[in-house]
Structures are given as C-alpha cells and as structure tokens.
C-alpha cells in the first residue's frame, strides 16, 4: 500500500516537472529563433539539449512508476 502511494506521488511529481520543462523548452526554442548572437544561440541550444534530456529522465520515471503499479 505504501509503495503504491509513493509511486503515485512520484508519478504526480514527475508529471509536474515534465509540464514545467515543456514550458521552459518552448520558451528556450522561441528565444533561440529570435537570437541573433551566435554565441548566445549556441549556449541556448546546449541548454535545450539538457532540458530535453532532463524531460526524458522524468518521462522514464513516470513510465517505470506506472509499470510498477501494474505489477
């Protein structure tokens, strides 16, 4: 029972992180398009890569948590 509750909390928390990361990813993408300075654009592209990687990690947590609840 405790494991199921913790799993739901982890899933909810991860989903909140994904939603925020999605917003930040969109903002970063929009800023890249508007950026004229190549150095800043490259820096933002690096940031975007890190954000996408972090989002993938949270998505994996959500998937693993859902799988654990199903077992």
N, C-alpha and C positions, 0 to 999 in steps of 0.2 A: 504494500500500500504506500509506504513512504517513498519507495523508488518510483512509483507511478506519479505521485505528487511532485517529486523533484524533477522527474522527466518533463512533466507539463510546464513547470516553472522554467526549466532550461529552454524548452521549445518556445515559450512565450517571450522570454528574454532575448533569445536569438532572433526571433521574428522582429522584435522591436529594433534590434541592431541592424538587421537587414534593411528595414524600412528607412532608417536614418542614413545608412550607407548608400542606398539607392538615391536619396535626395542629394547627398553630397557628390555622388558620381555624376548625376545630371548637371549640377552646378559646376563641377570641375570641367565637364565636357563643354558646356556653354562658354566657360571662361577661356578654354583653350582655343576655341573657334574665334573668339574676339581678340585674342592676344597677338600683338604684332612683334613683340620681342621674342626672338628665338630661344634665348636662354630661359626666360620665364616659361615659355611654352614647353620646352623640354623638361623643366622642373615639374610642371603640372602633369605632363604625360607620365613621368615617374610616379607622381602621387596617384594618378588614376590607376596605374598598374597595381600599386599597393592596396588601394581601396577595393579593387576588383578581387584581388587575392583574399583580402580580409572577408569580403562578402561571401566568397566561395567557401571559406572556412566555416562561417556561420550557417550557410546553407547545408553544409555537410553535417554539422551538429544537429540541425533540425531533422535531416534525413535519418541520422543514427538514432536520434531520440524517438522518432516515430517508429522505426524498426524495433527498438527495444520495447516499446509499448505493445507492439503486435505479438511479441513472443511470450 
